[in-house]
Amino acid sequence: MKVTSLARNARAPMIALVTLSLLNLLNYVDRYVVSSLVPFLEKPIDQGGLALTHVQSGLLFSAFLVVYMIAAPVFGLIADRFPRLHVLAAAVAFWSVLTLLGGFAWGFWSLLIMRAFTGLGEAAYASVAPAVLADEFPANKQSRAMAFFNAAIPVGAAIGFTLGGVVGSMYGWREAFFVAGGPGLFLALVIYFLRDPKRGAMDAHVVVSAPPNVRDAVHILFRPRWLWTTMGYAMQTAGFGSLGFWTPTYLDQAWGLSVESSSTMFGAIIVVTGITGTLAGGFLGDWWYQRNRTAHLWICGITSFLAAASILFVLYAPNITAMWCGITLGSFFLVMSVGPVHAHLVHILNPAERGTGMALAILVLHILGDVPAVPMIGWIAQGSGWKSAYMSIPIFIFLAGLIWCGGAIYERRLHSRTSNSITHA
């Protein structure tokens, strides 16, 4: 019986990682299935659509993002007080039901409300999942675990695009919502019965404090280590979000490539580099972290400089082949920071406040990142042309590198002062 229990405990971290990664994949399927359904939703009512305008279609995503950002800190506080996986299971079931109900929408407002409130469910997963993984894996394996978890993002996005297009074309947009929402209900049941690890289980010599209140959450926002990490992440999100949103349009305007062909090629690049780059960053982060405790932020900074240089090259590439090489390298280096930055964030937060700290990071990186950056680039393009507008993307990413390297220097000085204090004690 004891051997069986030990074997079960040994498998628990991998079971949690695979299950939460599947959840991450499903989250992005749900988020991006709407994008490929826009042409069907904009058809006239007598042709089976909802007669949405372009603005209304865009609002479906904006409404989700606003609710997602606002709800994340609330769910972070809740998850730090109650059984995390039970909160997560309820949230997954909630957003899955709302996705299913999207198939019954009868107009713009009904669909908008359903899509907006899926942000409530997804906000819970974003704050809970990294905190659970931090309690399942030791510090020298957390970067790889976070990388594996986030490698599901490009796969989920690609499945969402494909699912919406294929099911929408063959059966209709309503059926696409039904297919996208169904698996989440099963996964919610699996998550409910997962073992919730003890908070701080992998944090030796760390005293697990009481769950944070609102005042504690505000204090997190002004901690230097959290600020260095999150502000760099916000600039990276500004660059990555803008790259993903505007690249097909830029290639159409500057290179004369059709949106259809450029989107297909760019989508394939994002999937391949998203998986390989994220995993490479995770393995490098764990390897270097064992030798240097500031490694995570150094990796984030250095890979951001390489990504910025690669995307800057796109603007001056001599031919289409060279341009695609620049985009591929830029995308690869850009996502190498995903595992290390998540590992560093959970490391600098007390186990009792990780849900809240991660949720606040989500709020800040979107408010200061892709939410203002994406429309700003469109505004620059209207006034100054696409070359000037696209130049903003490597600038955002370069700023992320500067901030993260500054954070690494701060971490090194902090560790040095701590070591000196111990030496002279």
NORJOFEN-V68717 format. One line per field, one symbol per residue. psi: psi as a letter, one per 40 degrees, with the letter a starting at -180 (. if undefined). A space follows every 10 residues. Layout:
psi->???
This chain:
psi->dddddddddd eddddddddd dddddddddd dedddeeddd deiideeeae fiiddddddd dddddddddd ddddddddde dihddddddd dddddddddd ddeeieaddd ddddddeddd dddddddddd ddddediide edddddddde eedddddddd dddddddddd didddddddd dddddddddd ddeihhihhe degiehhhii iiaddddddd dehddddddd dddddddddd dddddedddd ddddeeiidd dddddddddd dddddddddd ddddddddde dheedddddd dddddddddd dddddehdid dddddddddd ddddededdd dddddddeii deeddddddd dddddddebd dddddddddd dddeiddddd dddddddddd dddddddddd dddddddddd ddde.
